[in-house]
Amino acid sequence: MPEMEAVKPLLAQFKDERANLIPILQEIQAAFSYLPEEALRRVARKLHVPVTDVYQVATFYRCFSLKPRGRHLVQVCLGTACHVRGGDLVLERTQTETGAGLSGTSPDLEFTVEPVRCLGCCGLAPVMRVDRDTFAHLDQAKVRGIVNRYHPRRKPATVDKIAASPEKVRS
Ligand code: FES
């Protein structure tokens, strides 16, 4: 498995201590955009822990994924405020525009699309977040322009963006 060649030097940076489990998984996640099964086995061998312990940690934290993830994380809010203003339609269009469909991740690994329960800025519903950027007052027609901004081979369109964390957004 050629990608496992990249795991060797990565593991070599760490001592064989259980305390290094999470930092090692973070490195692997960053390198591959997910945690390949064989990499998890190698981590278990290196740290002398059961592979089930490694899986437990890998599946507990949302920052880790056992499946390949897209370069951009798109979170579409389906909380109550967003839902009643058409959040489900925004999600549907986002799944189509990114190519992620119902599988969650686009075949070109550019996008992973996730429905979420609340992004903390309900007054701006419907809302979606792409990586750290928040987009407000959405409808289906605005989705393509937003997706195109992040796609390397598409022409970006001008879209109002609220470049702030939800805490900084007034709702
Ligand atoms: S319900 Fe969508 S931001 Fe709160």
Boltz pocket constraint, residues with backbone or C-beta under 6 A from the ligand:
constraints:
  - pocket:
      binder: B
      contacts: [[A, 77], [A, 78], [A, 79], [A, 80], [A, 81], [A, 82], [A, 83], [A, 117], [A, 118], [A, 119], [A, 120], [A, 121], [A, 122], [A, 123], [A, 125], [A, 126], [A, 127]]
      max_distance: 6.0
